[in-house]
Amino acid sequence: MPKTLIIGATGYIGQTLALSLLRSGHHTVYGVARSPVKARSLAALEIIPVICADPAIDGSPLLQAISEHRIDTVAVVGGDQQAHALLELTMKAGLERLELFKKAGVEKPTKLGFMYTSGTWVHGSSIEPVSDLDQVGNALAPSPPAKLVAWRADFEQEILAFKVRELLDVVIIRPGLLYGRSHAIWTMFFAPLLEAAKNGAPSVQIPLDADSRPGLIHVDDVGTGIHAAIEKIPEINGAGLHPCFDLVGQSESMRDIFSRLADVLGFKGKVELVGAGDNLFAAAMSTTGTNHAERARMILGWEPKRLGFVDGMGVYGKAFEASQ
């Protein structure tokens, strides 16, 4: 049974991925926890906890877990501030694994897998169709990445470098703008509208671009997409395929999203989408993405199931309201 160690298992995407792997019945799932309290929350979900307070400072608990439990794939979901340290740590574990196989006389050893969750914001904002085969973050890219995540384009190239792939089988997953459940990434934009609805305010201003059309994906579909990629990491790398996959379900208007949300929350005033200004996070949220996920469908066998943020806002808006 394959064993996956998820760094970020207590988070929005990480927990969804963990539960997808567990529900398949074909995976043993380990999750990194920064405290005993977090460890107990993982154990309650049947995720085996590995306590590591700060992998960037002391990654020895992770190295020990990878070795002792014979982990097949390290999945980094989130952890942006520690991304480089986590890659170096996994490379060290990968080298130890290959040396162990060599000593045992294994001629064709299987490499340790490394999955990193980036995002379609590295493609920047474009009304032209964008593929996961397109370059990101360099002169050949169709458009520059959103400033908030510009560093990720360089980090993706670091993952794809020969020195890394000598030691690890890698895959990079780029989800679109997430929605679903608590809608965590939308909180700073949804919450003022909810408050305005409760107070009967005449208007509310939201720092997003009304004309943007973000590429969207439900968090459940991200979980199944990463799940599919993890299962095919050896085949993808063995076949020499480009190991980057965009996960997008549909593109919808930011104006339509907030107009429908206002209806669901019972807001009778005026919703003004006033633009991101100097807010880098809001600017990234306002990225227009005409992304396609054909390669994920063909190679990973993945298909998004939860389509229609605006059409499903009667459920999604109430889910956000309940989460608050």
N, C-alpha and C positions, 0 to 999 in steps of 0.2 A: 504494500500500500504506500503510494507516494507520500512524502512528508514535506510540508511547507511551513516555513517560519515567516510570519507576517510581522513586519515592523510598521506599527500604526494600526494594530488590530483592534484597538479600542475606539478608533475614529469612524467617521461617516462612511468612507469607502471601505476601510479595512475590515470592519465588522460585517458589512454586507458580503465582502469577498469570503471571509471565513465561513459564514453560514452557508454560502453557496457551495463551497468545497465540502463542508460537512454533510450537507443534504444529499450530495451525490453518493455518499457511502463508500467512496473510493479514495478518500484522503484522510490523513492524520494531520491536524492543524495545530501549530504552536503559535503563540502570540507574545510579543514583547510587552511587558508591563513595567511602568516606572515606579510602582509602589505596591505594597501588599494589598491595598484596597483595590487597585486596578487589576491585580492578579486574581483576586477573588471574583471580580466581575467577569473575567474571561473564563475562569473555571466553571462558573455557573452556566455558561453557554457551551460547555464541553470543548473549549479551546484550552490547550495545555499551556499554562503561563510560563514565561521565562522572564524573571525579574532582572532588569538592567536599568538603573537610574538614569544614566547618560552614556549612550554608546560612543559619543564623540570623545568623551574623557576617559572612560574605561570600558572597552568593548570585550573584555575577557569573558563575561557571562555569555555573550552571544557566540564567541568562538568555541567555548566549551559546549554550548548547546548544539551547535552545528555538528561538532565532532561526535559527541556522545550519542545524539539521537539520529545521526546519519541523515541529516537534512538534505533533501534533494533540491529545493528551491528556496531562495531568500527573496521575499516579496517586499519591496519598499513602497509603502503607500503613505504619502505625506513625508514628514521629516525633512522638509526643505533645508532647514538650517544645518542638517547633519548629512546631507546627501553624499558629499565627497568622502567623509569619514566612513560612511556605511559602505560605499563602494570599495574603498581600500581594505576595510575589514573583511568583506566578502571575498576579495581577491586573495587575501592572506589565507582564508579558509579553503579557497579553491586550490591554491598551491599545495597546501598541506594534504588535501584530498588526492591530488594527482601524484604526489610523492609517495603516499601510502599505497596507491594502486601499483606504482612502479616497483616498490619493494616487494609487493606480492606477486609480481610477474604478470600483471594484467596488461595485455598488448593494446587493447582499445578501451581505455577507461572512460567512463561517463563523467562529464564535467558537472560541477555545481552550477545550478541555474540562478540567474539574477534577473528579477523583474522590477522595473522602475516605472512608477506612474507619473507621467508628465502631464500634458494637457494640450488641447488644440489651440490655446492662446499663443503657442510658440509659432503658429502660422501667421499671426498678426490678423489684421482686419482686411477682408477682401470680398467683393461681390462676385469675383471670378471663382469657378470651381477649384478646390484645393484637394490634393491627394496626399496620402501619407508617404508617397514616394518623393514628394517635393522636398527640396532643401529647406532648412530652417536656419535663421540667424546668420546668414552669410550673403555675399553679393549675388548668389544664384537664387536666393529665395524670392518668391513672388512678392512678399511684403515683409517688413520688419516685425518681430514679435512684440507683443504688448510689453511695455517697459517693466511692469511688475515681475514678469517671468523671463525677461531677456536672458538671464543667466542660465536658464534651463536648456536653451538651445546649445550653449557651449558644453553643458554637462552631458547632454545626449551624445555629442560627438566624443566626449571622453569615454562614455560607456561603449561606443561603437569602435573604439581604437583597437588596433591589433594586439597591443600588450594586454588589454583586458580580455579579449576574446580568445587569447591563447589559454587563459585559465578558466574562463567562465562561458557558459552558454547564456546569452542575454536576450531580453525582449523589452521593448519600450511601448507602453500603452498610453495613448493620449485621449482621455475622455473629453467630450465637449462640456458645455456649461451644465452642471448637475442640477437636478430637481428631484423632489420626492421626500416623503416622510417629514422630518423636521425642517427640510429645506435650509439646512445650516448656512450655506453660502449666500442665501438671499436675505438673511435676518436683518442686516442693517438697512435694507431697502423695503422689506415687507413690514417691519415693525412700525415705522412712522405712519404707514397707511392704516394699520390696525389701530394704532392709538388715535389717529384722526377720526376713524369710524366710531370709536367708543366715546370720544369727546364731542362729536358733532361739529368738527371744525369745517370751515367753509372751503378750505383748500389745503393741499399738502404738496410740498416740493420734494422730488426724488432725484438724486444726483446721477441720473443715467441718461443715455442718448435715446430719445424716443424713436429715432429712425433706424436704430441698430436691429439686426436680425441674427441673434446668436444661434450657433449650432447647439442643440440641446440633447440631453441624454438622461434618462431616469437612473437613479443610483442602483436599482436592481439590475438594469442592463449592463451597467459598468461592472458589477460583481460577476455576472455570467461571462462577460467578455474577457476579463482578466483571468477568470477560472479557465476558460478555453485556451488562452495563451499559455498559461502555466503548464497545462497538460501537453502542449505541443512545442515547448521550448527546445527539446533535443532535435525534433524533426525540422523545425525552422532553421536552426543553426547548422544542422547536418546537411541540409539541402542548399545552404548558402543564400537563403532568402533574406531580403531586407527586413530586419526584425522590429520594425516600427509600425504600429497600427492605430489609426484614428477610430474612436468609437463615438458615433453621432447617430441620433435617431431622426431628427428633423430640425428645421430652422424656422423660427417664429419671431414675429415682431415684438419688440419690447413694449411698444404702445399697446398692442393687443393683450399682452400678458397683464399689464397693470390695469387696463380698462376692465378686463374680466375679473381680476382679483378684487377691484373696488366693488363690483356688483355682488360678488360672493360675500364680502365682509360687510356689506350694507352701507358703504360710504356714499353719501349723496352729493358731496362737494366736488371740487375740481382737482384732478390729479395732474400735476405739472412735472414732466420729465425735463429737467433743466440742464442736463449735460453733466459730465464728470468733473469738469474743471481741472484742478490740480490733484484730485484724488486718484492715485494710480490703481487702486483696487476697483473703483467704479469705472475707470477707463478700460480696464481689462474685462470687466463684466459687460461693457458696451461693445465689445469686439463683435463685428459681423463675421460670421463664419459660414461659407458655402462649402462645408466639408463633406466628404463622401467616405463611406465605410465598406466599399466593395471588397477590398482585400481582406478585411476582417471576416466578411461573410464567406468568401471563397476559401481562404486558407485556414481560418480558425473554425469555420462552421458555425459562426455566431450570427444570431439574428435578434435585433431589439424587439421587445414585446410590449413595452409600456410607451406608446406613442401618443402625443397630443397633450402638451402642457396646458394650452389655453382651453381646449375642449374638456380636459379633466379637472379644471380649476375648481369646480364644485366640490371635489374631493380634496384636491391639493391645498386649496386655500383654507379649508376647515382643518386639515391636518396641521398646517402651520399655526393656526389660531390655537388649537388644542395644545401644541407643543410649548406655547408661551404661558 
